[in-house]
Amino acid sequence: MNDKMYYVAIFHPEEKGYSISIPDLNGCFTQGDTMDEALKMTKEAIELYLEGEDVYPTPSAIETLQIDNDDFGVIVKFNKKCNK
């Protein structure tokens, strides 16, 4: 069984840092002051959002998402957690 999964996160550059949304996870948002912090916070937000879930939404392919001019998509990998 493969315990690796991914979601695409949309990074919105701000005056300082990034705000991030995960389109496949309705209402899942985070932010970070640096790219490293933003990636760490995104992975953590995804894992917290899915905590206790038995079924995860199917991830969208990055090319199917609408990404505005200054924004960019990042594929964020994480480990599925066993809930049993």
mmCIF file of the N, C-alpha and C atoms, coordinates in Angstrom:
data_MODEL
# 
_entry.id   MODEL 
# 
loop_
_atom_site.group_PDB 
_atom_site.id 
_atom_site.type_symbol 
_atom_site.label_atom_id 
_atom_site.label_alt_id 
_atom_site.label_comp_id 
_atom_site.label_asym_id 
_atom_site.label_entity_id 
_atom_site.label_seq_id 
_atom_site.pdbx_PDB_ins_code 
_atom_site.Cartn_x 
_atom_site.Cartn_y 
_atom_site.Cartn_z 
_atom_site.occupancy 
_atom_site.B_iso_or_equiv 
_atom_site.pdbx_formal_charge 
_atom_site.auth_seq_id 
_atom_site.auth_comp_id 
_atom_site.auth_asym_id 
_atom_site.auth_atom_id 
_atom_site.pdbx_PDB_model_num 
ATOM 1   N N  . MET A 1 1  ? 0.837   -1.179 0.000   1.00 0.00 ? 1  MET A N  1 
ATOM 2   C CA . MET A 1 1  ? 0.000   0.000  0.000   1.00 0.00 ? 1  MET A CA 1 
ATOM 3   C C  . MET A 1 1  ? 0.881   1.240  0.000   1.00 0.00 ? 1  MET A C  1 
ATOM 4   N N  . ASN A 1 2  ? 0.584   2.179  -0.877  1.00 0.00 ? 2  ASN A N  1 
ATOM 5   C CA . ASN A 1 2  ? 1.350   3.413  -0.971  1.00 0.00 ? 2  ASN A CA 1 
ATOM 6   C C  . ASN A 1 2  ? 0.821   4.430  0.041   1.00 0.00 ? 2  ASN A C  1 
ATOM 7   N N  . ASP A 1 3  ? 1.679   4.867  0.959   1.00 0.00 ? 3  ASP A N  1 
ATOM 8   C CA . ASP A 1 3  ? 1.266   5.840  1.968   1.00 0.00 ? 3  ASP A CA 1 
ATOM 9   C C  . ASP A 1 3  ? 1.591   7.267  1.561   1.00 0.00 ? 3  ASP A C  1 
ATOM 10  N N  . LYS A 1 4  ? 2.141   7.459  0.372   1.00 0.00 ? 4  LYS A N  1 
ATOM 11  C CA . LYS A 1 4  ? 2.461   8.803  -0.114  1.00 0.00 ? 4  LYS A CA 1 
ATOM 12  C C  . LYS A 1 4  ? 1.296   9.338  -0.940  1.00 0.00 ? 4  LYS A C  1 
ATOM 13  N N  . MET A 1 5  ? 1.022   10.604 -0.742  1.00 0.00 ? 5  MET A N  1 
ATOM 14  C CA . MET A 1 5  ? -0.041  11.253 -1.492  1.00 0.00 ? 5  MET A CA 1 
ATOM 15  C C  . MET A 1 5  ? 0.370   12.703 -1.713  1.00 0.00 ? 5  MET A C  1 
ATOM 16  N N  . TYR A 1 6  ? -0.346  13.404 -2.587  1.00 0.00 ? 6  TYR A N  1 
ATOM 17  C CA . TYR A 1 6  ? -0.025  14.798 -2.827  1.00 0.00 ? 6  TYR A CA 1 
ATOM 18  C C  . TYR A 1 6  ? -1.303  15.600 -3.067  1.00 0.00 ? 6  TYR A C  1 
ATOM 19  N N  . TYR A 1 7  ? -1.194  16.891 -2.858  1.00 0.00 ? 7  TYR A N  1 
ATOM 20  C CA . TYR A 1 7  ? -2.195  17.851 -3.297  1.00 0.00 ? 7  TYR A CA 1 
ATOM 21  C C  . TYR A 1 7  ? -1.454  19.030 -3.897  1.00 0.00 ? 7  TYR A C  1 
ATOM 22  N N  . VAL A 1 8  ? -2.111  19.723 -4.801  1.00 0.00 ? 8  VAL A N  1 
ATOM 23  C CA . VAL A 1 8  ? -1.536  20.938 -5.368  1.00 0.00 ? 8  VAL A CA 1 
ATOM 24  C C  . VAL A 1 8  ? -1.942  22.106 -4.477  1.00 0.00 ? 8  VAL A C  1 
ATOM 25  N N  . ALA A 1 9  ? -0.968  22.905 -4.091  1.00 0.00 ? 9  ALA A N  1 
ATOM 26  C CA . ALA A 1 9  ? -1.215  24.115 -3.319  1.00 0.00 ? 9  ALA A CA 1 
ATOM 27  C C  . ALA A 1 9  ? -0.976  25.311 -4.232  1.00 0.00 ? 9  ALA A C  1 
ATOM 28  N N  . ILE A 1 10 ? -1.839  26.305 -4.133  1.00 0.00 ? 10 ILE A N  1 
ATOM 29  C CA . ILE A 1 10 ? -1.683  27.529 -4.908  1.00 0.00 ? 10 ILE A CA 1 
ATOM 30  C C  . ILE A 1 10 ? -1.060  28.581 -3.991  1.00 0.00 ? 10 ILE A C  1 
ATOM 31  N N  . PHE A 1 11 ? 0.121   29.041 -4.372  1.00 0.00 ? 11 PHE A N  1 
ATOM 32  C CA . PHE A 1 11 ? 0.849   30.046 -3.595  1.00 0.00 ? 11 PHE A CA 1 
ATOM 33  C C  . PHE A 1 11 ? 0.543   31.424 -4.161  1.00 0.00 ? 11 PHE A C  1 
ATOM 34  N N  . HIS A 1 12 ? 0.109   32.325 -3.285  1.00 0.00 ? 12 HIS A N  1 
ATOM 35  C CA . HIS A 1 12 ? -0.215  33.695 -3.646  1.00 0.00 ? 12 HIS A CA 1 
ATOM 36  C C  . HIS A 1 12 ? 0.846   34.597 -3.003  1.00 0.00 ? 12 HIS A C  1 
ATOM 37  N N  . PRO A 1 13 ? 1.810   35.117 -3.781  1.00 0.00 ? 13 PRO A N  1 
ATOM 38  C CA . PRO A 1 13 ? 2.825   35.996 -3.204  1.00 0.00 ? 13 PRO A CA 1 
ATOM 39  C C  . PRO A 1 13 ? 2.173   37.239 -2.587  1.00 0.00 ? 13 PRO A C  1 
ATOM 40  N N  . GLU A 1 14 ? 2.597   37.566 -1.385  1.00 0.00 ? 14 GLU A N  1 
ATOM 41  C CA . GLU A 1 14 ? 2.113   38.746 -0.670  1.00 0.00 ? 14 GLU A CA 1 
ATOM 42  C C  . GLU A 1 14 ? 3.269   39.729 -0.520  1.00 0.00 ? 14 GLU A C  1 
ATOM 43  N N  . GLU A 1 15 ? 2.992   40.892 0.047   1.00 0.00 ? 15 GLU A N  1 
ATOM 44  C CA . GLU A 1 15 ? 4.060   41.866 0.286   1.00 0.00 ? 15 GLU A CA 1 
ATOM 45  C C  . GLU A 1 15 ? 5.190   41.229 1.097   1.00 0.00 ? 15 GLU A C  1 
ATOM 46  N N  . LYS A 1 16 ? 4.800   40.420 2.086   1.00 0.00 ? 16 LYS A N  1 
ATOM 47  C CA . LYS A 1 16 ? 5.775   39.640 2.849   1.00 0.00 ? 16 LYS A CA 1 
ATOM 48  C C  . LYS A 1 16 ? 5.282   38.198 2.899   1.00 0.00 ? 16 LYS A C  1 
ATOM 49  N N  . GLY A 1 17 ? 5.960   37.324 2.209   1.00 0.00 ? 17 GLY A N  1 
ATOM 50  C CA . GLY A 1 17 ? 5.622   35.913 2.272   1.00 0.00 ? 17 GLY A CA 1 
ATOM 51  C C  . GLY A 1 17 ? 4.557   35.491 1.281   1.00 0.00 ? 17 GLY A C  1 
ATOM 52  N N  . TYR A 1 18 ? 3.816   34.447 1.675   1.00 0.00 ? 18 TYR A N  1 
ATOM 53  C CA . TYR A 1 18 ? 2.840   33.807 0.797   1.00 0.00 ? 18 TYR A CA 1 
ATOM 54  C C  . TYR A 1 18 ? 1.589   33.448 1.580   1.00 0.00 ? 18 TYR A C  1 
ATOM 55  N N  . SER A 1 19 ? 0.438   33.569 0.941   1.00 0.00 ? 19 SER A N  1 
ATOM 56  C CA . SER A 1 19 ? -0.768  32.923 1.432   1.00 0.00 ? 19 SER A CA 1 
ATOM 57  C C  . SER A 1 19 ? -1.004  31.739 0.497   1.00 0.00 ? 19 SER A C  1 
ATOM 58  N N  . ILE A 1 20 ? -1.530  30.664 1.056   1.00 0.00 ? 20 ILE A N  1 
ATOM 59  C CA . ILE A 1 20 ? -1.623  29.408 0.309   1.00 0.00 ? 20 ILE A CA 1 
ATOM 60  C C  . ILE A 1 20 ? -3.027  28.829 0.442   1.00 0.00 ? 20 ILE A C  1 
ATOM 61  N N  . SER A 1 21 ? -3.562  28.344 -0.673  1.00 0.00 ? 21 SER A N  1 
ATOM 62  C CA . SER A 1 21 ? -4.823  27.618 -0.661  1.00 0.00 ? 21 SER A CA 1 
ATOM 63  C C  . SER A 1 21 ? -4.607  26.247 -1.286  1.00 0.00 ? 21 SER A C  1 
ATOM 64  N N  . ILE A 1 22 ? -5.399  25.282 -0.821  1.00 0.00 ? 22 ILE A N  1 
ATOM 65  C CA . ILE A 1 22 ? -5.345  23.930 -1.373  1.00 0.00 ? 22 ILE A CA 1 
ATOM 66  C C  . ILE A 1 22 ? -6.725  23.676 -1.990  1.00 0.00 ? 22 ILE A C  1 
ATOM 67  N N  . PRO A 1 23 ? -6.862  23.848 -3.306  1.00 0.00 ? 23 PRO A N  1 
ATOM 68  C CA . PRO A 1 23 ? -8.181  23.786 -3.954  1.00 0.00 ? 23 PRO A CA 1 
ATOM 69  C C  . PRO A 1 23 ? -8.957  22.495 -3.716  1.00 0.00 ? 23 PRO A C  1 
ATOM 70  N N  . ASP A 1 24 ? -8.293  21.374 -3.577  1.00 0.00 ? 24 ASP A N  1 
ATOM 71  C CA . ASP A 1 24 ? -8.992  20.097 -3.384  1.00 0.00 ? 24 ASP A CA 1 
ATOM 72  C C  . ASP A 1 24 ? -9.524  19.920 -1.970  1.00 0.00 ? 24 ASP A C  1 
ATOM 73  N N  . LEU A 1 25 ? -9.098  20.781 -1.049  1.00 0.00 ? 25 LEU A N  1 
ATOM 74  C CA . LEU A 1 25 ? -9.530  20.691 0.345   1.00 0.00 ? 25 LEU A CA 1 
ATOM 75  C C  . LEU A 1 25 ? -10.262 21.985 0.691   1.00 0.00 ? 25 LEU A C  1 
ATOM 76  N N  . ASN A 1 26 ? -11.556 21.979 0.507   1.00 0.00 ? 26 ASN A N  1 
ATOM 77  C CA . ASN A 1 26 ? -12.387 23.167 0.680   1.00 0.00 ? 26 ASN A CA 1 
ATOM 78  C C  . ASN A 1 26 ? -12.147 23.826 2.043   1.00 0.00 ? 26 ASN A C  1 
ATOM 79  N N  . GLY A 1 27 ? -11.705 25.086 2.006   1.00 0.00 ? 27 GLY A N  1 
ATOM 80  C CA . GLY A 1 27 ? -11.480 25.835 3.237   1.00 0.00 ? 27 GLY A CA 1 
ATOM 81  C C  . GLY A 1 27 ? -10.120 25.621 3.862   1.00 0.00 ? 27 GLY A C  1 
ATOM 82  N N  . CYS A 1 28 ? -9.225  24.937 3.182   1.00 0.00 ? 28 CYS A N  1 
ATOM 83  C CA . CYS A 1 28 ? -7.883  24.691 3.723   1.00 0.00 ? 28 CYS A CA 1 
ATOM 84  C C  . CYS A 1 28 ? -6.939  25.781 3.217   1.00 0.00 ? 28 CYS A C  1 
ATOM 85  N N  . PHE A 1 29 ? -6.499  26.621 4.149   1.00 0.00 ? 29 PHE A N  1 
ATOM 86  C CA . PHE A 1 29 ? -5.618  27.747 3.845   1.00 0.00 ? 29 PHE A CA 1 
ATOM 87  C C  . PHE A 1 29 ? -4.509  27.814 4.879   1.00 0.00 ? 29 PHE A C  1 
ATOM 88  N N  . THR A 1 30 ? -3.391  28.437 4.510   1.00 0.00 ? 30 THR A N  1 
ATOM 89  C CA . THR A 1 30 ? -2.303  28.688 5.447   1.00 0.00 ? 30 THR A CA 1 
ATOM 90  C C  . THR A 1 30 ? -1.458  29.826 4.901   1.00 0.00 ? 30 THR A C  1 
ATOM 91  N N  . GLN A 1 31 ? -0.354  30.112 5.556   1.00 0.00 ? 31 GLN A N  1 
ATOM 92  C CA . GLN A 1 31 ? 0.550   31.167 5.100   1.00 0.00 ? 31 GLN A CA 1 
ATOM 93  C C  . GLN A 1 31 ? 1.938   30.910 5.658   1.00 0.00 ? 31 GLN A C  1 
ATOM 94  N N  . GLY A 1 32 ? 2.911   31.594 5.073   1.00 0.00 ? 32 GLY A N  1 
ATOM 95  C CA . GLY A 1 32 ? 4.284   31.501 5.546   1.00 0.00 ? 32 GLY A CA 1 
ATOM 96  C C  . GLY A 1 32 ? 5.068   32.719 5.102   1.00 0.00 ? 32 GLY A C  1 
ATOM 97  N N  . ASP A 1 33 ? 6.014   33.144 5.927   1.00 0.00 ? 33 ASP A N  1 
ATOM 98  C CA . ASP A 1 33 ? 6.823   34.328 5.617   1.00 0.00 ? 33 ASP A CA 1 
ATOM 99  C C  . ASP A 1 33 ? 7.904   34.060 4.582   1.00 0.00 ? 33 ASP A C  1 
ATOM 100 N N  . THR A 1 34 ? 8.400   32.820 4.526   1.00 0.00 ? 34 THR A N  1 
ATOM 101 C CA . THR A 1 34 ? 9.416   32.430 3.551   1.00 0.00 ? 34 THR A CA 1 
ATOM 102 C C  . THR A 1 34 ? 8.905   31.223 2.781   1.00 0.00 ? 34 THR A C  1 
ATOM 103 N N  . MET A 1 35 ? 9.565   30.891 1.693   1.00 0.00 ? 35 MET A N  1 
ATOM 104 C CA . MET A 1 35 ? 9.144   29.724 0.913   1.00 0.00 ? 35 MET A CA 1 
ATOM 105 C C  . MET A 1 35 ? 9.273   28.448 1.745   1.00 0.00 ? 35 MET A C  1 
ATOM 106 N N  . ASP A 1 36 ? 10.363  28.296 2.480   1.00 0.00 ? 36 ASP A N  1 
ATOM 107 C CA . ASP A 1 36 ? 10.536  27.105 3.317   1.00 0.00 ? 36 ASP A CA 1 
ATOM 108 C C  . ASP A 1 36 ? 9.429   26.997 4.363   1.00 0.00 ? 36 ASP A C  1 
ATOM 109 N N  . GLU A 1 37 ? 9.137   28.116 5.028   1.00 0.00 ? 37 GLU A N  1 
ATOM 110 C CA . GLU A 1 37 ? 8.082   28.103 6.037   1.00 0.00 ? 37 GLU A CA 1 
ATOM 111 C C  . GLU A 1 37 ? 6.728   27.830 5.388   1.00 0.00 ? 37 GLU A C  1 
ATOM 112 N N  . ALA A 1 38 ? 6.478   28.425 4.233   1.00 0.00 ? 38 ALA A N  1 
ATOM 113 C CA . ALA A 1 38 ? 5.207   28.227 3.540   1.00 0.00 ? 38 ALA A CA 1 
ATOM 114 C C  . ALA A 1 38 ? 5.004   26.751 3.167   1.00 0.00 ? 38 ALA A C  1 
ATOM 115 N N  . LEU A 1 39 ? 6.052   26.102 2.675   1.00 0.00 ? 39 LEU A N  1 
ATOM 116 C CA . LEU A 1 39 ? 5.952   24.674 2.336   1.00 0.00 ? 39 LEU A CA 1 
ATOM 117 C C  . LEU A 1 39 ? 5.682   23.832 3.573   1.00 0.00 ? 39 LEU A C  1 
ATOM 118 N N  . LYS A 1 40 ? 6.384   24.121 4.652   1.00 0.00 ? 40 LYS A N  1 
ATOM 119 C CA . LYS A 1 40 ? 6.198   23.384 5.913   1.00 0.00 ? 40 LYS A CA 1 
ATOM 120 C C  . LYS A 1 40 ? 4.768   23.580 6.427   1.00 0.00 ? 40 LYS A C  1 
ATOM 121 N N  . MET A 1 41 ? 4.291   24.817 6.414   1.00 0.00 ? 41 MET A N  1 
ATOM 122 C CA . MET A 1 41 ? 2.945   25.107 6.903   1.00 0.00 ? 41 MET A CA 1 
ATOM 123 C C  . MET A 1 41 ? 1.874   24.474 6.014   1.00 0.00 ? 41 MET A C  1 
ATOM 124 N N  . THR A 1 42 ? 2.134   24.399 4.716   1.00 0.00 ? 42 THR A N  1 
ATOM 125 C CA . THR A 1 42 ? 1.177   23.784 3.792   1.00 0.00 ? 42 THR A CA 1 
ATOM 126 C C  . THR A 1 42 ? 1.041   22.292 4.073   1.00 0.00 ? 42 THR A C  1 
ATOM 127 N N  . LYS A 1 43 ? 2.160   21.621 4.223   1.00 0.00 ? 43 LYS A N  1 
ATOM 128 C CA . LYS A 1 43 ? 2.120   20.186 4.531   1.00 0.00 ? 43 LYS A CA 1 
ATOM 129 C C  . LYS A 1 43 ? 1.376   19.949 5.849   1.00 0.00 ? 43 LYS A C  1 
ATOM 130 N N  . GLU A 1 44 ? 1.672   20.770 6.845   1.00 0.00 ? 44 GLU A N  1 
ATOM 131 C CA . GLU A 1 44 ? 1.017   20.647 8.149   1.00 0.00 ? 44 GLU A CA 1 
ATOM 132 C C  . GLU A 1 44 ? -0.486  20.919 8.036   1.00 0.00 ? 44 GLU A C  1 
ATOM 133 N N  . ALA A 1 45 ? -0.874  21.935 7.260   1.00 0.00 ? 45 ALA A N  1 
ATOM 134 C CA . ALA A 1 45 ? -2.298  22.256 7.089   1.00 0.00 ? 45 ALA A CA 1 
ATOM 135 C C  . ALA A 1 45 ? -3.043  21.100 6.428   1.00 0.00 ? 45 ALA A C  1 
ATOM 136 N N  . ILE A 1 46 ? -2.436  20.499 5.421   1.00 0.00 ? 46 ILE A N  1 
ATOM 137 C CA . ILE A 1 46 ? -3.059  19.358 4.743   1.00 0.00 ? 46 ILE A CA 1 
ATOM 138 C C  . ILE A 1 46 ? -3.252  18.205 5.722   1.00 0.00 ? 46 ILE A C  1 
ATOM 139 N N  . GLU A 1 47 ? -2.202  17.872 6.461   1.00 0.00 ? 47 GLU A N  1 
ATOM 140 C CA . GLU A 1 47 ? -2.289  16.754 7.404   1.00 0.00 ? 47 GLU A CA 1 
ATOM 141 C C  . GLU A 1 47 ? -3.334  17.011 8.487   1.00 0.00 ? 47 GLU A C  1 
ATOM 142 N N  . LEU A 1 48 ? -3.418  18.240 8.995   1.00 0.00 ? 48 LEU A N  1 
ATOM 143 C CA . LEU A 1 48 ? -4.420  18.567 10.011  1.00 0.00 ? 48 LEU A CA 1 
ATOM 144 C C  . LEU A 1 48 ? -5.833  18.520 9.428   1.00 0.00 ? 48 LEU A C  1 
ATOM 145 N N  . TYR A 1 49 ? -5.992  19.015 8.218   1.00 0.00 ? 49 TYR A N  1 
ATOM 146 C CA . TYR A 1 49 ? -7.296  18.999 7.557   1.00 0.00 ? 49 TYR A CA 1 
ATOM 147 C C  . TYR A 1 49 ? -7.813  17.567 7.404   1.00 0.00 ? 49 TYR A C  1 
ATOM 148 N N  . LEU A 1 50 ? -6.927  16.653 7.071   1.00 0.00 ? 50 LEU A N  1 
ATOM 149 C CA . LEU A 1 50 ? -7.317  15.268 6.792   1.00 0.00 ? 50 LEU A CA 1 
ATOM 150 C C  . LEU A 1 50 ? -7.297  14.366 8.019   1.00 0.00 ? 50 LEU A C  1 
ATOM 151 N N  . GLU A 1 51 ? -6.859  14.892 9.152   1.00 0.00 ? 51 GLU A N  1 
ATOM 152 C CA . GLU A 1 51 ? -6.754  14.087 10.373  1.00 0.00 ? 51 GLU A CA 1 
ATOM 153 C C  . GLU A 1 51 ? -8.100  13.445 10.709  1.00 0.00 ? 51 GLU A C  1 
ATOM 154 N N  . GLY A 1 52 ? -8.089  12.158 10.905  1.00 0.00 ? 52 GLY A N  1 
ATOM 155 C CA . GLY A 1 52 ? -9.299  11.422 11.253  1.00 0.00 ? 52 GLY A CA 1 
ATOM 156 C C  . GLY A 1 52 ? -10.164 11.007 10.074  1.00 0.00 ? 52 GLY A C  1 
ATOM 157 N N  . GLU A 1 53 ? -9.805  11.429 8.874   1.00 0.00 ? 53 GLU A N  1 
ATOM 158 C CA . GLU A 1 53 ? -10.581 11.059 7.682   1.00 0.00 ? 53 GLU A CA 1 
ATOM 159 C C  . GLU A 1 53 ? -10.152 9.686  7.184   1.00 0.00 ? 53 GLU A C  1 
ATOM 160 N N  . ASP A 1 54 ? -11.116 8.897  6.767   1.00 0.00 ? 54 ASP A N  1 
ATOM 161 C CA . ASP A 1 54 ? -10.811 7.587  6.188   1.00 0.00 ? 54 ASP A CA 1 
ATOM 162 C C  . ASP A 1 54 ? -10.663 7.665  4.670   1.00 0.00 ? 54 ASP A C  1 
ATOM 163 N N  . VAL A 1 55 ? -11.340 8.621  4.057   1.00 0.00 ? 55 VAL A N  1 
ATOM 164 C CA . VAL A 1 55 ? -11.307 8.783  2.610   1.00 0.00 ? 55 VAL A CA 1 
ATOM 165 C C  . VAL A 1 55 ? -10.809 10.191 2.310   1.00 0.00 ? 55 VAL A C  1 
ATOM 166 N N  . TYR A 1 56 ? -9.786  10.280 1.474   1.00 0.00 ? 56 TYR A N  1 
ATOM 167 C CA . TYR A 1 56 ? -9.218  11.572 1.091   1.00 0.00 ? 56 TYR A CA 1 
ATOM 168 C C  . TYR A 1 56 ? -9.739  11.964 -0.284  1.00 0.00 ? 56 TYR A C  1 
ATOM 169 N N  . PRO A 1 57 ? -10.008 13.263 -0.499  1.00 0.00 ? 57 PRO A N  1 
ATOM 170 C CA . PRO A 1 57 ? -10.412 13.707 -1.832  1.00 0.00 ? 57 PRO A CA 1 
ATOM 171 C C  . PRO A 1 57 ? -9.335  13.365 -2.864  1.00 0.00 ? 57 PRO A C  1 
ATOM 172 N N  . THR A 1 58 ? -9.762  13.058 -4.066  1.00 0.00 ? 58 THR A N  1 
ATOM 173 C CA . THR A 1 58 ? -8.820  12.771 -5.145  1.00 0.00 ? 58 THR A CA 1 
ATOM 174 C C  . THR A 1 58 ? -8.090  14.057 -5.521  1.00 0.00 ? 58 THR A C  1 
ATOM 175 N N  . PRO A 1 59 ? -6.761  14.011 -5.589  1.00 0.00 ? 59 PRO A N  1 
ATOM 176 C CA . PRO A 1 59 ? -6.019  15.227 -5.950  1.00 0.00 ? 59 PRO A CA 1 
ATOM 177 C C  . PRO A 1 59 ? -6.189  15.583 -7.422  1.00 0.00 ? 59 PRO A C  1 
ATOM 178 N N  . SER A 1 60 ? -6.303  16.886 -7.679  1.00 0.00 ? 60 SER A N  1 
ATOM 179 C CA . SER A 1 60 ? -6.384  17.382 -9.057  1.00 0.00 ? 60 SER A CA 1 
ATOM 180 C C  . SER A 1 60 ? -5.001  17.435 -9.672  1.00 0.00 ? 60 SER A C  1 
ATOM 181 N N  . ALA A 1 61 ? -4.946  17.275 -10.968 1.00 0.00 ? 61 ALA A N  1 
ATOM 182 C CA . ALA A 1 61 ? -3.691  17.486 -11.696 1.00 0.00 ? 61 ALA A CA 1 
ATOM 183 C C  . ALA A 1 61 ? -3.450  18.986 -11.772 1.00 0.00 ? 61 ALA A C  1 
ATOM 184 N N  . ILE A 1 62 ? -2.202  19.394 -11.630 1.00 0.00 ? 62 ILE A N  1 
ATOM 185 C CA . ILE A 1 62 ? -1.873  20.816 -11.598 1.00 0.00 ? 62 ILE A CA 1 
ATOM 186 C C  . ILE A 1 62 ? -2.339  21.545 -12.858 1.00 0.00 ? 62 ILE A C  1 
ATOM 187 N N  . GLU A 1 63 ? -2.286  20.870 -14.002 1.00 0.00 ? 63 GLU A N  1 
ATOM 188 C CA . GLU A 1 63 ? -2.673  21.538 -15.249 1.00 0.00 ? 63 GLU A CA 1 
ATOM 189 C C  . GLU A 1 63 ? -4.174  21.764 -15.370 1.00 0.00 ? 63 GLU A C  1 
ATOM 190 N N  . THR A 1 64 ? -4.980  21.172 -14.500 1.00 0.00 ? 64 THR A N  1 
ATOM 191 C CA . THR A 1 64 ? -6.427  21.369 -14.553 1.00 0.00 ? 64 THR A CA 1 
ATOM 192 C C  . THR A 1 64 ? -6.891  22.530 -13.680 1.00 0.00 ? 64 THR A C  1 
ATOM 193 N N  . LEU A 1 65 ? -5.997  23.096 -12.894 1.00 0.00 ? 65 LEU A N  1 
ATOM 194 C CA . LEU A 1 65 ? -6.368  24.175 -11.974 1.00 0.00 ? 65 LEU A CA 1 
ATOM 195 C C  . LEU A 1 65 ? -6.141  25.542 -12.602 1.00 0.00 ? 65 LEU A C  1 
ATOM 196 N N  . GLN A 1 66 ? -7.033  26.470 -12.293 1.00 0.00 ? 66 GLN A N  1 
ATOM 197 C CA . GLN A 1 66 ? -6.852  27.846 -12.752 1.00 0.00 ? 66 GLN A CA 1 
ATOM 198 C C  . GLN A 1 66 ? -5.909  28.546 -11.780 1.00 0.00 ? 66 GLN A C  1 
ATOM 199 N N  . ILE A 1 67 ? -4.806  29.038 -12.301 1.00 0.00 ? 67 ILE A N  1 
ATOM 200 C CA . ILE A 1 67 ? -3.813  29.722 -11.482 1.00 0.00 ? 67 ILE A CA 1 
ATOM 201 C C  . ILE A 1 67 ? -3.626  31.123 -12.056 1.00 0.00 ? 67 ILE A C  1 
ATOM 202 N N  . ASP A 1 68 ? -3.885  32.139 -11.237 1.00 0.00 ? 68 ASP A N  1 
ATOM 203 C CA . ASP A 1 68 ? -3.802  33.528 -11.685 1.00 0.00 ? 68 ASP A CA 1 
ATOM 204 C C  . ASP A 1 68 ? -2.357  33.942 -11.956 1.00 0.00 ? 68 ASP A C  1 
ATOM 205 N N  . ASN A 1 69 ? -2.210  35.086 -12.602 1.00 0.00 ? 69 ASN A N  1 
ATOM 206 C CA . ASN A 1 69 ? -0.927  35.572 -13.129 1.00 0.00 ? 69 ASN A CA 1 
ATOM 207 C C  . ASN A 1 69 ? 0.268   35.464 -12.179 1.00 0.00 ? 69 ASN A C  1 
ATOM 208 N N  . ASP A 1 70 ? 0.208   36.074 -11.013 1.00 0.00 ? 70 ASP A N  1 
ATOM 209 C CA . ASP A 1 70 ? 1.361   36.088 -10.114 1.00 0.00 ? 70 ASP A CA 1 
ATOM 210 C C  . ASP A 1 70 ? 1.431   34.869 -9.204  1.00 0.00 ? 70 ASP A C  1 
ATOM 211 N N  . ASP A 1 71 ? 0.393   34.057 -9.203  1.00 0.00 ? 71 ASP A N  1 
ATOM 212 C CA . ASP A 1 71 ? 0.346   32.871 -8.347  1.00 0.00 ? 71 ASP A CA 1 
ATOM 213 C C  . ASP A 1 71 ? 1.063   31.709 -9.028  1.00 0.00 ? 71 ASP A C  1 
ATOM 214 N N  . PHE A 1 72 ? 1.370   30.685 -8.249  1.00 0.00 ? 72 PHE A N  1 
ATOM 215 C CA . PHE A 1 72 ? 1.978   29.489 -8.819  1.00 0.00 ? 72 PHE A CA 1 
ATOM 216 C C  . PHE A 1 72 ? 1.571   28.271 -8.013  1.00 0.00 ? 72 PHE A C  1 
ATOM 217 N N  . GLY A 1 73 ? 1.524   27.125 -8.686  1.00 0.00 ? 73 GLY A N  1 
ATOM 218 C CA . GLY A 1 73 ? 1.146   25.872 -8.048  1.00 0.00 ? 73 GLY A CA 1 
ATOM 219 C C  . GLY A 1 73 ? 2.366   25.083 -7.614  1.00 0.00 ? 73 GLY A C  1 
ATOM 220 N N  . VAL A 1 74 ? 2.237   24.429 -6.467  1.00 0.00 ? 74 VAL A N  1 
ATOM 221 C CA . VAL A 1 74 ? 3.296   23.585 -5.927  1.00 0.00 ? 74 VAL A CA 1 
ATOM 222 C C  . VAL A 1 74 ? 2.669   22.248 -5.545  1.00 0.00 ? 74 VAL A C  1 
ATOM 223 N N  . ILE A 1 75 ? 3.277   21.163 -5.972  1.00 0.00 ? 75 ILE A N  1 
ATOM 224 C CA . ILE A 1 75 ? 2.815   19.835 -5.579  1.00 0.00 ? 75 ILE A CA 1 
ATOM 225 C C  . ILE A 1 75 ? 3.419   19.527 -4.213  1.00 0.00 ? 75 ILE A C  1 
ATOM 226 N N  . VAL A 1 76 ? 2.542   19.321 -3.234  1.00 0.00 ? 76 VAL A N  1 
ATOM 227 C CA . VAL A 1 76 ? 2.973   19.081 -1.853  1.00 0.00 ? 76 VAL A CA 1 
ATOM 228 C C  . VAL A 1 76 ? 2.703   17.618 -1.520  1.00 0.00 ? 76 VAL A C  1 
ATOM 229 N N  . LYS A 1 77 ? 3.761   16.863 -1.275  1.00 0.00 ? 77 LYS A N  1 
ATOM 230 C CA . LYS A 1 77 ? 3.640   15.450 -0.914  1.00 0.00 ? 77 LYS A CA 1 
ATOM 231 C C  . LYS A 1 77 ? 3.553   15.326 0.604   1.00 0.00 ? 77 LYS A C  1 
ATOM 232 N N  . PHE A 1 78 ? 2.800   14.323 1.049   1.00 0.00 ? 78 PHE A N  1 
ATOM 233 C CA . PHE A 1 78 ? 2.683   14.047 2.483   1.00 0.00 ? 78 PHE A CA 1 
ATOM 234 C C  . PHE A 1 78 ? 2.407   12.565 2.670   1.00 0.00 ? 78 PHE A C  1 
ATOM 235 N N  . ASN A 1 79 ? 2.553   12.104 3.887   1.00 0.00 ? 79 ASN A N  1 
ATOM 236 C CA . ASN A 1 79 ? 2.285   10.702 4.207   1.00 0.00 ? 79 ASN A CA 1 
ATOM 237 C C  . ASN A 1 79 ? 0.859   10.554 4.710   1.00 0.00 ? 79 ASN A C  1 
ATOM 238 N N  . LYS A 1 80 ? 0.143   9.586  4.145   1.00 0.00 ? 80 LYS A N  1 
ATOM 239 C CA . LYS A 1 80 ? -1.197  9.282  4.645   1.00 0.00 ? 80 LYS A CA 1 
ATOM 240 C C  . LYS A 1 80 ? -1.041  8.689  6.034   1.00 0.00 ? 80 LYS A C  1 
ATOM 241 N N  . LYS A 1 81 ? -1.975  9.039  6.890   1.00 0.00 ? 81 LYS A N  1 
ATOM 242 C CA . LYS A 1 81 ? -1.959  8.503  8.251   1.00 0.00 ? 81 LYS A CA 1 
ATOM 243 C C  . LYS A 1 81 ? -2.982  7.394  8.377   1.00 0.00 ? 81 LYS A C  1 
ATOM 244 N N  . CYS A 1 82 ? -2.611  6.365  9.097   1.00 0.00 ? 82 CYS A N  1 
ATOM 245 C CA . CYS A 1 82 ? -3.532  5.255  9.344   1.00 0.00 ? 82 CYS A CA 1 
ATOM 246 C C  . CYS A 1 82 ? -4.493  5.686  10.444  1.00 0.00 ? 82 CYS A C  1 
ATOM 247 N N  . ASN A 1 83 ? -5.791  5.617  10.189  1.00 0.00 ? 83 ASN A N  1 
ATOM 248 C CA . ASN A 1 83 ? -6.783  6.057  11.145  1.00 0.00 ? 83 ASN A CA 1 
ATOM 249 C C  . ASN A 1 83 ? -7.441  4.905  11.892  1.00 0.00 ? 83 ASN A C  1 
ATOM 250 N N  . LYS A 1 84 ? -6.902  3.723  11.712  1.00 0.00 ? 84 LYS A N  1 
ATOM 251 C CA . LYS A 1 84 ? -7.546  2.551  12.342  1.00 0.00 ? 84 LYS A CA 1 
ATOM 252 C C  . LYS A 1 84 ? -6.749  2.073  13.512  1.00 0.00 ? 84 LYS A C  1 
# 
